[in-house]
Amino acid sequence: MNKWRRLKLFLMDHWVKAAIIFASLLLVVLSVWGMASLESYYRNITLAQLPLQILMVIINSVIFVYMYMMVFRSGFSKLDKKGIKAKNVQVKFSDVIGIDEAKDECWEVVELIKDHARLKKIGGRILRGILMMGPPGCGKTYLAKAIATEAGLPFLSMAASEFNEIFVGVGASRVRQLFKKAQRLAYGFGGCIVFIDELDAMGQRRTFNQFGSGEGNTTQNQLLVAMDGLSDKAENIIVIGATNASEDILDPALLRPGRFDRKVYIKKPNLEGRESLFRFYLSKIKYEAAIDCKRLARKAVDKSPADIENIVKESALIATRNKKDVVGLRDISEAIERIELGMKQKLTVNAREREMTAYHETGHLITTYLSHPRDDVFKASIIPRKSSLGVVHPTSIEEWHGRDRETLVADIKICLAGYVAEKIKFNTTTTGVTSDFKQAMGLAHFMVWVLGMGASGMIGDYTIYKDGNALLLSEDVKMRLNQDVDKILKDCMVEVETLLRKEKDLFERFAHELLTKQELDYDEIEAVFAEFGKVNPRRSYLSQGTEPPKV
């Protein structure tokens, strides 16, 4: 049944080509028959003129096509517009790694597609729409391709931005064209997957005003109508949308049952997922057998599958550049640094500025190591990268999904530590504290105005009282809130100064190490702290599985 449908669908899609081929064959047969019936004299004349006639036909055809495109088809600009074609994807569910919960949800959809008859028998209906939401690089597109492959269905893919044009009605026309193509494929193959990437480009909340509906509204309305029409059809068509934006950004009409029935939330992989991803991508290159994927997974907290793939690719490039045959742990560590911190810059820095940078970064380093309950120091450097003269690279020791007051206060202390270090050593400060202050003040403001963590006990999110950009708060309330912000900043400043003055010898030692070596790796940092009798306050509970201590 499906074979005949596919043959019929093929002839419907390519009837022009089939007609041209048939007409050409017919003309050839008639020409041969006609030539055979001619006398030899006339046949020789005709054969002699044949090359010239073929040349004239080719020239006339080129002129006709050119004139047709210029006059009737808006020039050759439309040749750039790609038609909607079904993609032959070969992505299995086993190829999707690190997002097991989302895979389980989508596997149910695959089973429903495969067993459509049983679902129909008990009176159920197939899902018409799946909305995949999550951070970029987590595998939303890959998972949609896996659904199409496992279900054995054609896969139509378009970006939502492709529907938007400056001409009125073009977007709606493309939506109709897309769903018409999907219905034809569903007729021939028993179903079809329609994938719309970056759905927020056409699915944002509609706006209505006295000037009427815009082109974006028209396109979205057509999508809503097309998805409504699927419920009345027997074809097995499923629309999958993917977006990095929040669900609140999308129009409520798009999210109601009957359109996007199921919402799949795709998160960044956990420790086990990252370990599997490293093992998968490392298997595609040559690497040292001593590399521990679990250790790499701990280094790559909060990384997406795309980030991990990029780390492995970058490490292979670094190993090749260093004329090595296999990728080592140092290559992977350098790849992580290059991606997160940026390339090292050959910038001339005078001795005074270099010294101030070393003490500034030392303040960040010591405060992070001794004060932060969650983050450890991965690297410290006074080599210029991006727009900074130095950097301390902290990394979380395990996964966290929220931050408590102690963590936020520790973050503020680390931001202020560079300023305090400069003040202690040189009794002056530099412009290097600009971004630190901006981050510290932003965190303190967030703690007081949004989270109710101020000393005055004022609880609530005071940023919601707005009329446009103006805050609808009394001057007294704003003053009390700002006093709480200022108190947090000053308390943190005092604690950091006390810490750095107490650890004066350690402070000088790390600054000297940075000035001598320019960069300190994790093992070198640990060795200096151990030399001064400082134990990593996060190590004990990592080995025992207990809660982190208050530091």
RODO-2510 file (C-alpha; in nm, 4 decimals, decimal comma):
residues 551
     n   res          X          Y          Z
     1     m     0,0000     0,0000     0,0000
     2     n     0,2722     0,2456     0,1032
     3     k     0,4836     0,1525    -0,2015
     4     w     0,2038     0,2489    -0,4399
     5     r     0,1485     0,5681    -0,2425
     6     r     0,5167     0,6537    -0,2677
     7     l     0,5167     0,5884    -0,6430
     8     k     0,2119     0,8097    -0,6816
     9     l     0,3762     1,0742    -0,4623
    10     f     0,6946     1,0566    -0,6708
    11     l     0,5010     1,1078    -0,9948
    12     m     0,3065     1,3957    -0,8385
    13     d     0,6273     1,5640    -0,7236
    14     h     0,8180     1,5083    -1,0489
    15     w     0,5444     1,5136    -1,3121
    16     v     0,7123     1,7959    -1,5052
    17     k     1,0388     1,6013    -1,5323
    18     a     0,8505     1,2843    -1,6227
    19     a     0,6534     1,4688    -1,8933
    20     i     0,9720     1,6193    -2,0400
    21     i     1,1473     1,2805    -2,0465
    22     f     0,8445     1,1150    -2,2060
    23     a     0,8120     1,3917    -2,4691
    24     s     1,1850     1,3760    -2,5443
    25     l     1,1760     0,9992    -2,5928
    26     l     0,8679     1,0328    -2,8111
    27     l     1,0387     1,2970    -3,0275
    28     v     1,3496     1,0790    -3,0630
    29     v     1,1414     0,7795    -3,1683
    30     l     0,9386     0,9871    -3,4167
    31     s     1,2567     1,1486    -3,5528
    32     v     1,4218     0,8112    -3,6117
    33     w     1,1060     0,6780    -3,7740
    34     g     1,0767     0,9919    -3,9906
    35     m     1,4426     0,9790    -4,0961
    36     a     1,4073     0,6151    -4,1918
    37     s     1,1170     0,6956    -4,4248
    38     l     1,3065     0,9719    -4,6118
    39     e     1,4992     0,9191    -4,9331
    40     s     1,8752     0,9022    -4,8924
    41     y     1,9358     1,2469    -5,0508
    42     y     1,7005     1,4328    -4,8152
    43     r     1,8194     1,2239    -4,5207
    44     n     2,1816     1,3285    -4,5829
    45     i     2,0832     1,6973    -4,6051
    46     t     1,8881     1,6723    -4,2786
    47     l     2,1755     1,4985    -4,0978
    48     a     2,4197     1,7639    -4,2225
    49     q     2,2020     2,0442    -4,0816
    50     l     2,1342     1,8662    -3,7501
    51     p     2,4360     2,0030    -3,5473
    52     l     2,3486     2,3615    -3,6441
    53     q     1,9841     2,3082    -3,5489
    54     i     2,0831     2,1639    -3,2090
    55     l     2,3066     2,4674    -3,1452
    56     m     2,0234     2,7074    -3,2360
    57     v     1,7834     2,5243    -3,0030
    58     i     2,0302     2,5528    -2,7125
    59     i     2,0847     2,9270    -2,7727
    60     n     1,7097     2,9931    -2,7964
    61     s     1,6472     2,7930    -2,4783
    62     v     1,9058     2,9928    -2,2815
    63     i     1,7569     3,3228    -2,4045
    64     f     1,4054     3,2078    -2,3143
    65     v     1,5041     3,0978    -1,9617
    66     y     1,6915     3,4240    -1,9010
    67     m     1,3984     3,6407    -2,0153
    68     y     1,1505     3,4316    -1,8168
    69     m     1,3530     3,4636    -1,4954
    70     m     1,4048     3,8382    -1,5384
    71     v     1,0455     3,9252    -1,6279
    72     f     0,8305     3,6770    -1,4390
    73     r     1,0480     3,5472    -1,1517
    74     s     1,1977     3,8668    -0,9997
    75     g     1,5366     3,8071    -1,1564
    76     f     1,7683     3,5350    -1,0283
    77     s     1,7280     3,6284    -0,6608
    78     k     1,4780     3,3485    -0,6057
    79     l     1,7349     3,0892    -0,7078
    80     d     1,8898     3,1424    -0,3630
    81     k     1,5665     3,0335    -0,1924
    82     k     1,5972     2,6674    -0,1071
    83     g     1,2936     2,4517    -0,1469
    84     i     1,1547     2,2546     0,1425
    85     k     1,3083     1,9089     0,1172
    86     a     1,2915     1,6079     0,3437
    87     k     1,6280     1,5308     0,5022
    88     n     1,7667     1,1808     0,5254
    89     v     1,8824     1,1787     0,8876
    90     q     2,0589     0,8825     1,0442
    91     v     2,0765     0,9648     1,4155
    92     k     1,9919     0,6817     1,6533
    93     f     1,8832     0,7213     2,0139
    94     s     2,2085     0,5575     2,1196
    95     d     2,3936     0,8514     1,9598
    96     v     2,2176     1,0990     2,1918
    97     i     2,4260     1,1118     2,5108
    98     g     2,3990     1,2982     2,8388
    99     i     2,0259     1,3854     2,8374
   100     d     1,8693     1,0574     2,9496
   101     e     1,5513     1,2056     3,1029
   102     a     1,4644     1,3898     2,7824
   103     k     1,5412     1,0742     2,5819
   104     d     1,2962     0,8735     2,7923
   105     e     1,0186     1,1264     2,7295
   106     c     1,0847     1,1320     2,3569
   107     w     1,1042     0,7524     2,3350
   108     e     0,7402     0,7381     2,4441
   109     v     0,6574     0,9541     2,1425
   110     v     0,8472     0,7168     1,9130
   111     e     0,6525     0,4189     2,0472
   112     l     0,3230     0,6028     1,9952
   113     i     0,4184     0,6797     1,6356
   114     k     0,5133     0,3180     1,5692
   115     d     0,1978     0,1800     1,7318
   116     h    -0,0473     0,4378     1,6017
   117     a    -0,3118     0,1714     1,5320
   118     r    -0,3275     0,0475     1,8925
   119     l    -0,3562     0,4027     2,0226
   120     k    -0,6389     0,4719     1,7793
   121     k    -0,8111     0,1471     1,8819
   122     i    -0,8466     0,2573     2,2449
   123     g    -0,9645     0,6023     2,1392
   124     g    -0,6429     0,7934     2,2045
   125     r    -0,4805     1,0500     1,9802
   126     i    -0,1203     1,0882     1,8803
   127     l     0,0704     1,3890     2,0109
   128     r     0,0621     1,6670     1,7549
   129     g     0,3361     1,8879     1,8935
   130     i     0,6473     1,8609     2,1105
   131     l     0,8244     2,1693     2,2437
   132     m     1,1889     2,1211     2,3423
   133     m     1,3273     2,3882     2,5738
   134     g     1,6706     2,4263     2,7226
   135     p     2,0103     2,5969     2,6972
   136     p     2,1904     2,6077     2,3614
   137     g     2,4103     2,3148     2,2669
   138     c     2,2252     2,0531     2,4730
   139     g     2,1023     1,8399     2,1813
   140     k     1,7493     1,9572     2,0987
   141     t     1,7996     1,9326     1,7211
   142     y     1,9905     1,6061     1,7578
   143     l     1,7089     1,4552     1,9643
   144     a     1,4484     1,5599     1,7059
   145     k     1,6524     1,3856     1,4345
   146     a     1,6749     1,0741     1,6529
   147     i     1,2938     1,0669     1,6849
   148     a     1,2576     1,0813     1,3054
   149     t     1,5206     0,8097     1,2529
   150     e     1,3804     0,5682     1,5115
   151     a     1,0248     0,6219     1,3859
   152     g     1,1390     0,5758     1,0248
   153     l     0,9717     0,8970     0,9062
   154     p     1,0776     1,1819     0,6744
   155     f     1,2260     1,4833     0,8522
   156     l     1,1394     1,8381     0,7412
   157     s     1,3535     2,1018     0,9106
   158     m     1,3313     2,4808     0,8974
   159     a     1,4525     2,7654     1,1159
   160     a     1,1752     2,9951     1,2355
   161     s     1,3675     3,2951     1,1023
   162     e     1,3280     3,1566     0,7469
   163     f     0,9566     3,2363     0,7632
   164     n     1,0140     3,6057     0,8298
   165     e     1,0459     3,8401     0,5324
   166     i     0,9946     4,2093     0,4640
   167     f     0,7141     4,1308     0,2201
   168     v     0,3664     4,0888     0,3682
   169     g     0,2249     3,7384     0,3380
   170     v     0,5504     3,5597     0,2508
   171     g     0,5864     3,4025     0,5972
   172     a     0,2298     3,2697     0,5996
   173     s     0,2811     3,1340     0,2479
   174     r     0,5910     2,9424     0,3583
   175     v     0,4036     2,7940     0,6538
   176     r     0,1325     2,6669     0,4157
   177     q     0,3989     2,5305     0,1819
   178     l     0,5739     2,3507     0,4693
   179     f     0,2599     2,1787     0,5965
   180     k     0,1441     2,0925     0,2447
   181     k     0,4771     1,9185     0,1895
   182     a     0,4434     1,7410     0,5258
   183     q     0,0951     1,6131     0,4366
   184     r     0,2197     1,4766     0,1038
   185     l     0,5095     1,2973     0,2741
   186     a     0,2790     1,1630     0,5457
   187     y     0,0519     1,0260     0,2720
   188     g     0,3424     0,8408     0,1116
   189     f     0,5416     0,7297     0,4176
   190     g     0,2744     0,6961     0,6840
   191     g     0,3929     0,9981     0,8809
   192     c     0,6246     1,2980     0,8888
   193     i     0,8268     1,4965     1,1444
   194     v     0,8258     1,8758     1,1050
   195     f     1,1055     2,0431     1,3021
   196     i     1,1057     2,4215     1,3577
   197     d     1,4296     2,5422     1,5165
   198     e     1,4559     2,8626     1,7243
   199     l     1,0774     2,8778     1,7518
   200     d     1,0902     3,2031     1,9498
   201     a     1,1786     3,3896     1,6267
   202     m     0,8184     3,3440     1,5103
   203     g     0,6413     3,2315     1,8286
   204     q     0,6793     3,5307     2,0590
   205     r     0,3730     3,6846     2,2201
   206     r     0,1695     3,8647     1,9564
   207     t     0,1281     4,2402     1,9788
   208     f    -0,1881     4,4220     1,8763
   209     n    -0,2244     4,7947     1,8154
   210     q    -0,4238     5,0472     1,6150
   211     f    -0,2042     4,9911     1,3094
   212     g    -0,3192     4,6316     1,2711
   213     s    -0,1335     4,3034     1,2797
   214     g     0,2289     4,2848     1,1694
   215     e     0,3928     4,0304     0,9413
   216     g     0,5144     3,8316     1,2455
   217     n     0,1591     3,8015     1,3768
   218     t     0,0335     3,6877     1,0359
   219     t     0,2977     3,4158     1,0137
   220     q     0,2242     3,2948     1,3659
   221     n    -0,1515     3,2940     1,3022
   222     q    -0,0961     3,0747     0,9973
   223     l     0,1133     2,8342     1,2059
   224     l    -0,1635     2,8143     1,4682
   225     v    -0,4234     2,7410     1,1992
   226     a    -0,1998     2,4793     1,0354
   227     m    -0,1388     2,2992     1,3655
   228     d    -0,5114     2,3074     1,4434
   229     g    -0,5760     2,1439     1,1077
   230     l    -0,3581     1,8464     1,1996
   231     s    -0,6138     1,7267     1,4550
   232     d    -0,8684     1,6756     1,1774
   233     k    -0,6307     1,4804     0,9545
   234     a    -0,5577     1,1110     0,9543
   235     e    -0,1932     1,1727     0,8597
   236     n     0,0658     1,1057     1,1270
   237     i     0,2306     1,4512     1,1354
   238     i     0,4181     1,5681     1,4450
   239     v     0,5549     1,9202     1,4852
   240     i     0,8657     1,9568     1,7015
   241     g     0,9697     2,3052     1,8098
   242     a     1,2982     2,3960     1,9770
   243     t     1,3866     2,7147     2,1617
   244     n     1,6501     2,8478     2,3998
   245     a     1,4099     3,1130     2,5287
   246     s     1,1909     3,0943     2,8369
   247     e     0,8417     2,9517     2,8048
   248     d     0,7047     3,2911     2,9122
   249     i     0,8351     3,4482     2,5905
   250     l     0,6136     3,2316     2,3682
   251     d     0,2520     3,3091     2,2821
   252     p     0,0035     3,1210     2,5073
   253     a    -0,2019     3,0166     2,2027
   254     l     0,1003     2,8254     2,0743
   255     l     0,1435     2,6348     2,4007
   256     r    -0,2118     2,5181     2,4575
   257     p    -0,3008     2,1458     2,4330
   258     g    -0,3689     2,0395     2,0763
   259     r    -0,0722     2,2323     1,9445
   260     f     0,2360     2,1667     2,1536
   261     d     0,0953     1,8901     2,3742
   262     r     0,4212     1,7888     2,5375
   263     k     0,6998     2,0068     2,6718
   264     v     1,0414     1,8466     2,7065
   265     y     1,2889     2,0345     2,9272
   266     i     1,6465     1,9560     2,8277
   267     k     1,9090     2,0430     3,0876
   268     k     2,2853     2,0363     3,0819
   269     p     2,4281     1,6894     3,1541
   270     n     2,5157     1,5771     3,5060
   271     l     2,8460     1,4208     3,6129
   272     e     2,7660     1,0798     3,4619
   273     g     2,6405     1,2415     3,1422
   274     r     2,9552     1,4515     3,1021
   275     e     3,1714     1,1466     3,1653
   276     s     2,9864     0,9560     2,8905
   277     l     3,0212     1,2522     2,6547
   278     f     3,3964     1,2767     2,7102
   279     r     3,4312     0,9030     2,6556
   280     f     3,2233     0,9254     2,3345
   281     y     3,4090     1,2181     2,1778
   282     l     3,7526     1,0966     2,2886
   283     s     3,6804     0,7625     2,1185
   284     k     3,6855     0,9500     1,7860
   285     i     4,0463     1,0659     1,8329
   286     k     4,3726     0,9166     1,9577
   287     y     4,4296     0,9940     2,3254
   288     e     4,6454     0,8775     2,6145
   289     a     4,5079     0,5745     2,7966
   290     a     4,5848     0,7397     3,1316
   291     i     4,3206     1,0110     3,0808
   292     d     4,0484     0,9824     3,3455
   293     c     3,7103     1,0801     3,1969
   294     k     3,5557     1,1210     3,5431
   295     r     3,8200     1,3773     3,6348
   296     l     3,7509     1,5631     3,3101
   297     a     3,3789     1,5550     3,3882
   298     r     3,4485     1,7207     3,7249
   299     k     3,6461     1,9927     3,5482
   300     a     3,3624     2,0518     3,3016
   301     v     3,0817     2,1365     3,5457
   302     d     2,7957     2,3245     3,3771
   303     k     2,9204     2,2379     3,0272
   304     s     2,6787     2,1403     2,7504
   305     p     2,7375     1,8501     2,5069
   306     a     2,8385     2,1041     2,2412
   307     d     3,0918     2,2562     2,4844
   308     i     3,2454     1,9158     2,5551
   309     e     3,2648     1,8334     2,1843
   310     n     3,4371     2,1673     2,1263
   311     i     3,6851     2,1002     2,4094
   312     v     3,7861     1,7667     2,2566
   313     k     3,8175     1,9178     1,9068
   314     e     4,0282     2,2056     2,0382
   315     s     4,2529     1,9660     2,2325
   316     a     4,3147     1,7672     1,9125
   317     l     4,4162     2,0888     1,7336
   318     i     4,6513     2,1815     2,0187
   319     a     4,8130     1,8355     2,0144
   320     t     4,8571     1,8573     1,6361
   321     r     5,0117     2,2049     1,6658
   322     n     5,2573     2,0665     1,9237
   323     k     5,3458     1,7801     1,6846
   324     k     5,2097     1,5104     1,9172
   325     d     5,0612     1,1795     1,8022
   326     v     4,8017     1,1516     2,0806
   327     v     4,5975     1,3934     2,2910
   328     g     4,7043     1,4221     2,6546
   329     l     4,5483     1,5640     2,9702
   330     r     4,7540     1,8829     2,9389
   331     d     4,6130     1,9388     2,5882
   332     i     4,2573     1,9073     2,7187
   333     s     4,3300     2,1421     3,0103
   334     e     4,4776     2,3961     2,7694
   335     a     4,1701     2,3623     2,5477
   336     i     3,9407     2,4379     2,8433
   337     e     4,1518     2,7433     2,9285
   338     r     4,1539     2,8696     2,5708
   339     i     3,7757     2,8362     2,5354
   340     e     3,6870     2,9866     2,8742
   341     l     3,9629     3,2424     2,9233
   342     g     4,0574     3,3271     2,5663
   343     m     4,3845     3,3250     2,3748
   344     k     4,7023     3,4515     2,5361
   345     q     4,7993     3,7944     2,4039
   346     k     5,1496     3,9225     2,3388
   347     l     5,0961     4,2542     2,5139
   348     t     5,3839     4,4620     2,6489
   349     v     5,3219     4,5320     3,0193
   350     n     5,5587     4,7488     3,2237
   351     a     5,7058     4,6227     3,5515
   352     r     5,4867     4,8391     3,7790
   353     e     5,1623     4,7349     3,6114
   354     r     5,2696     4,3719     3,6044
   355     e     5,3426     4,3794     3,9784
   356     m     5,0056     4,5382     4,0613
   357     t     4,8310     4,2756     3,8467
   358     a     5,0130     3,9959     4,0329
   359     y     4,9004     4,1236     4,3741
   360     h     4,5485     4,1882     4,2425
   361     e     4,5149     3,8282     4,1194
   362     t     4,6751     3,6959     4,4388
   363     g     4,3931     3,8573     4,6358
   364     h     4,1362     3,6767     4,4214
   365     l     4,3275     3,3478     4,4491
   366     i     4,3661     3,3373     4,8292
   367     t     4,0099     3,4527     4,8955
   368     t     3,8650     3,1941     4,6568
   369     y     4,0676     2,9071     4,8001
   370     l     4,0125     2,9877     5,1686
   371     s     3,6651     3,1451     5,1659
   372     h     3,4460     2,9946     4,8963
   373     p     3,2316     2,6952     5,0039
   374     r     3,1909     2,5562     4,6511
   375     d     3,4515     2,6843     4,4047
   376     d     3,8128     2,5791     4,3744
   377     v     4,0963     2,7551     4,1903
   378     f     4,1724     2,5916     3,8563
   379     k     4,4394     2,8375     3,7425
   380     a     4,5928     3,1787     3,8150
   381     s     4,7675     3,3858     3,5495
   382     i     4,9075     3,7338     3,4850
   383     i     4,9306     3,6771     3,1082
   384     p     4,6922     3,9166     2,9284
   385     r     4,3809     3,7517     2,7836
   386     k     4,0840     3,9203     2,6176
   387     s     4,0458     4,2608     2,7883
   388     s     4,2150     4,1746     3,1206
   389     l     4,5791     4,1735     3,2268
   390     g     4,5352     3,8710     3,4518
   391     v     4,2840     3,6144     3,5633
   392     v     4,2009     3,3662     3,8381
   393     h     3,9932     3,0839     3,6960
   394     p     3,7597     2,9300     3,9578
   395     t     3,5699     2,6111     3,8902
   396     s     3,2846     2,4529     4,0820
   397     i     3,3781     2,1281     4,2529
   398     e     3,0382     1,9716     4,1872
   399     e     2,6956     2,0495     4,0441
   400     w     2,4745     2,3086     4,2098
   401     h     2,1344     2,4280     4,0960
   402     g     2,0998     2,7276     4,3274
   403     r     2,3070     2,9563     4,5494
   404     d     2,2619     3,0257     4,9205
   405     r     2,3566     3,3416     5,1100
   406     e     2,7008     3,2092     5,2059
   407     t     2,7877     3,1417     4,8430
   408     l     2,6704     3,4845     4,7271
   409     v     2,8676     3,6566     5,0041
   410     a     3,1768     3,4528     4,9104
   411     d     3,1354     3,5624     4,5467
   412     i     3,1257     3,9265     4,6589
   413     k     3,4373     3,8788     4,8726
   414     i     3,6257     3,7349     4,5762
   415     c     3,5223     4,0306     4,3584
   416     l     3,6453     4,2801     4,6187
   417     a     3,9663     4,0903     4,6962
   418     g     4,1577     4,2398     4,4027
   419     y     4,0753     4,5940     4,5171
   420     v     4,1700     4,5149     4,8781
   421     a     4,4981     4,3514     4,7703
   422     e     4,5999     4,6587     4,5687
   423     k     4,5063     4,8855     4,8599
   424     i     4,7076     4,6818     5,1129
   425     k     5,0231     4,6555     4,9021
   426     f     5,0338     4,9864     4,7138
   427     n     4,7907     5,2086     4,9078
   428     t     4,6252     5,2884     4,5739
   429     t     4,4091     5,1087     4,3174
   430     t     4,3805     5,0711     3,9382
   431     t     4,1103     5,0545     3,6728
   432     g     4,1392     4,6757     3,6936
   433     v     3,8749     4,6798     3,9684
   434     t     3,6017     4,8147     3,7360
   435     s     3,4427     4,4840     3,6390
   436     d     3,4974     4,3472     3,9923
   437     f     3,3009     4,6357     4,1443
   438     k     3,0260     4,6026     3,8866
   439     q     2,9844     4,2329     3,9654
   440     a     3,0065     4,2792     4,3452
   441     m     2,7513     4,5606     4,3515
   442     g     2,5209     4,3661     4,1204
   443     l     2,5295     4,0627     4,3512
   444     a     2,4717     4,2712     4,6657
   445     h     2,1830     4,4559     4,4988
   446     f     2,0319     4,1235     4,3897
   447     m     2,0613     3,9819     4,7439
   448     v     1,8794     4,2770     4,9030
   449     w     1,6325     4,3973     4,6403
   450     v     1,5258     4,0549     4,5079
   451     l     1,6107     3,7845     4,7639
   452     g     1,5426     3,9655     5,0921
   453     m     1,8890     3,8942     5,2354
   454     g     1,9493     4,2408     5,3821
   455     a     2,0243     4,3104     5,7495
   456     s     1,7116     4,5267     5,7945
   457     g     1,4851     4,2252     5,7397
   458     m     1,2960     4,3726     5,4423
   459     i     1,1658     4,0717     5,2504
   460     g     1,0423     4,0579     4,8928
   461     d     1,1307     4,1370     4,5332
   462     y     1,1216     4,5161     4,5239
   463     t     1,2157     4,5345     4,1558
   464     i     0,8600     4,4431     4,0487
   465     y     0,7208     4,7790     4,1623
   466     k     0,7835     4,9528     3,8336
   467     d     0,6038     5,1896     3,6006
   468     g     0,8186     5,1666     3,2916
   469     n     1,1715     5,2305     3,4171
   470     a     1,0617     5,4208     3,7293
   471     l     1,0467     5,2414     4,0659
   472     l     0,7183     5,2886     4,2536
   473     l     0,8847     5,2938     4,5953
   474     s     0,9109     5,5650     4,8580
   475     e     1,2467     5,7318     4,9114
   476     d     1,2597     5,5868     5,2642
   477     v     1,2220     5,2284     5,1376
   478     k     1,4843     5,2800     4,8672
   479     m     1,7228     5,4333     5,1205
   480     r     1,6862     5,1371     5,3614
   481     l     1,7427     4,8887     5,0795
   482     n     2,0499     5,0734     4,9558
   483     q     2,1855     5,0871     5,3120
   484     d     2,1558     4,7075     5,3290
   485     v     2,3459     4,6794     4,9997
   486     d     2,6186     4,9089     5,1288
   487     k     2,6437     4,7120     5,4558
   488     i     2,6983     4,3829     5,2706
   489     l     2,9740     4,5384     5,0583
   490     k     3,1500     4,6987     5,3561
   491     d     3,1264     4,3854     5,5726
   492     c     3,2765     4,1777     5,2915
   493     m     3,5517     4,4359     5,2429
   494     v     3,6472     4,4211     5,6112
   495     e     3,6524     4,0394     5,6159
   496     v     3,8689     4,0198     5,3028
   497     e     4,1148     4,2761     5,4397
   498     t     4,1371     4,0833     5,7678
   499     l     4,2044     3,7596     5,5783
   500     l     4,4760     3,9010     5,3514
   501     r     4,6551     4,0806     5,6368
   502     k     4,6421     3,7624     5,8447
   503     e     4,7900     3,5599     5,5554
   504     k     5,0549     3,8215     5,4719
   505     d     5,3353     3,5680     5,4114
   506     l     5,1123     3,3568     5,1870
   507     f     5,0025     3,6750     5,0102
   508     e     5,3618     3,7736     4,9302
   509     r     5,4579     3,4195     4,8303
   510     f     5,1824     3,3821     4,5707
   511     a     5,2524     3,7261     4,4249
   512     h     5,6201     3,6301     4,3900
   513     e     5,5270     3,2968     4,2287
   514     l     5,3051     3,4726     3,9741
   515     l     5,5719     3,7306     3,8921
   516     t     5,8261     3,4502     3,8450
   517     k     5,6185     3,1907     3,6564
   518     q     5,3364     3,4095     3,5159
   519     e     5,0941     3,1143     3,5453
   520     l     5,0130     2,8708     3,8253
   521     d     4,8210     2,5485     3,7657
   522     y     4,6011     2,3730     4,0206
   523     d     4,8768     2,1397     4,1444
   524     e     5,1225     2,4284     4,1921
   525     i     4,8609     2,6288     4,3850
   526     e     4,7833     2,3284     4,6072
   527     a     5,1551     2,2781     4,6774
   528     v     5,2035     2,6368     4,8010
   529     f     4,8989     2,6189     5,0280
   530     a     5,0199     2,2838     5,1654
   531     e     5,3608     2,4383     5,2331
   532     f     5,1886     2,6955     5,4573
   533     g     4,9782     2,4275     5,6293
   534     k     4,6530     2,5223     5,4570
   535     v     4,4217     2,2295     5,3799
   536     n     4,1676     2,2560     5,1009
   537     p     3,8393     2,3098     5,2944
   538     r     3,6421     2,1379     5,0187
   539     r     3,8481     1,8197     4,9847
   540     s     3,7298     1,6326     5,2961
   541     y     3,3640     1,6259     5,2088
   542     l     3,4381     1,5407     4,8438
   543     s     3,6032     1,2175     4,9546
   544     q     3,3491     1,1373     5,2279
   545     g     3,0307     1,2533     5,0528
   546     t     2,9321     1,4841     5,3417
   547     e     2,7993     1,8391     5,3296
   548     p     3,0542     2,1162     5,2650
   549     p     3,1780     2,2915     5,5786
   550     k     3,1075     2,6555     5,6534
   551     v     3,4223     2,8475     5,5605
***
